Amino acid sequence: MEEEHDQYLIPTVIEKEAHGERAYDIYSRLLKERIIFIAGPIT
């Protein structure tokens, strides 16, 4: 049986930099820009 996380596609962002390209998964890229989403209470 496959694990559940293997069934999801995680988008990738490719940034062009002066010395080449760098790929980030979408969550790492948003965190780099300090963009977060909190779906529940913080206790």
C-alpha positions as CSV (number, residue, x, y, z in Angstrom):
1,M,0.0,0.0,0.0
2,E,1.3,3.5,-0.9
3,E,1.8,6.1,1.7
4,E,-0.7,8.9,1.5
5,H,1.8,11.7,0.9
6,D,3.1,10.0,-2.3
7,Q,-0.3,10.8,-3.9
8,Y,0.1,14.6,-3.8
9,L,1.8,16.9,-6.2
10,I,3.8,19.7,-4.6
11,P,4.3,22.7,-6.9
12,T,7.8,23.9,-7.6
13,V,9.0,27.5,-8.1
14,I,12.1,28.1,-10.2
15,E,14.0,31.4,-9.6
16,K,16.5,32.7,-12.0
17,E,19.5,34.2,-10.3
18,A,22.7,35.9,-11.5
19,H,24.6,32.6,-11.3
20,G,21.9,30.2,-12.4
21,E,18.5,28.8,-11.4
22,R,17.3,27.5,-8.1
23,A,14.2,25.4,-7.5
24,Y,12.0,25.6,-4.3
25,D,9.0,23.7,-3.3
26,I,6.1,26.2,-3.0
27,Y,6.0,26.0,0.8
28,S,9.8,26.8,1.2
29,R,9.4,29.7,-1.3
30,L,6.5,31.3,0.7
31,L,8.4,30.8,3.9
32,K,11.4,32.5,2.4
33,E,9.2,35.6,1.8
34,R,7.8,35.2,5.3
35,I,4.3,34.5,3.9
36,I,2.5,32.1,6.2
37,F,-1.1,30.8,6.6
38,I,-2.4,29.8,10.0
39,A,-5.5,27.7,9.7
40,G,-6.2,27.3,13.4
41,P,-5.8,28.9,16.8
42,I,-2.3,29.4,18.3
43,T,-2.2,28.3,21.9
